[in-house]
Amino acid sequence: VKERGAMAAREVAGAEPNSETRVELLGVRTAPALAGTPPLLARYRLLPRTGRTHQLRAHMNGLGLPLLGDPLYPHVTDPDPTDYRRPL
C-alpha cells in the first residue's frame, strides 16, 4: 500500500495483494563486503504483471532482497554529502 505523502509503500498483513511481480534469479557472485552485509550480489529478472508505485522495490524488499543503492528501501536514507556522482 502506498499512502499519499509517504515516501515508501508498505505491506499490510492479511490484506489482499494489489500487485504481482514474477522474480527470476539469474545469477549470484561474490563482491566486496558492504557495511556488515554478506559479500554476495545477485542478479534478478523482474517481470511486473501490474504497475504500482514502488512495486519492484517493495516486492524485493519484502523478500529480504533490497535493491543495492536504493535510497528508499528498506528505509529512507539521506544522500551522502561527499558523494559527487549526482548533480546538485
N, C-alpha and C positions, 0 to 999 in steps of 0.2 A: 504494500500500500504506500503510495506517495501522497503525502498531505501537503496542501498549499502552504508555501512558506518554509517548508522543511527542505534541507539540502539533500537528504538521503531518503530512499524508500526503506520500508521495513516489513518484515514478515509478521503476520498476525496468526498466532497459533489457533488451529481448528477452523480457520476461515477457508472458504472455497478458493482454490488458486485462480488468479485472474490473468496469469501469463504462463507461457510454456517455452522452454528452450531445450533443444537437444544438444548434449555435450559429448564430444568425442575426444578421447586422449590420443594425441598424435605422437608424442614422444616425451622422454624425460632425460635431463642431462644434469651434470654437476656444475656448480658455479661457485664463485667465492661467497662465503657466508655473509649474510646481510643482517646486521644488528640483531644477533641472537636467533636467527632463523636457520633451519637446516639448509645446507648448501645444495639444494635441489631446485631446479626450474623445470616446469612442464609446459608443453605447448598443446593447446586445445583448439578444436574447431567448434565454434558456437553457431548453432543454427536456430535463430529465434522463430517461433511459429506465431508469435504475437509481437506487438511493438509498443511496449510500455516504457515509460520513463525509467531509466537506470536499470532496465530489465537484466541485461547481461551482467552488470556489476553486482546486482542484488543476488542473482542466482549463483554466481561463482562464489560470492562471499558466504551465502547460505550453505554451500557445500564445503566450506572451510578452505576455499581456494581463491583468496582475494587477488585481484589483478596487480601485478608488480608496478609500483609507482603511482597507483590510483590515489589521488588526494581525498577521496570521499569515503571509501570503504576500506577497512571496517569502521573507521571513524574519520571525521573531517580533520585534516591537518593544515596548518598554516604553511605557506611556502617558505623555504629556506632563504633567508636574506642574502646569503652568499652564493646562491645558485643563479648564474647569469645566462643560463641556456634559453630563457624565455624573455621576450621584450617587456619593457616596463609598461 
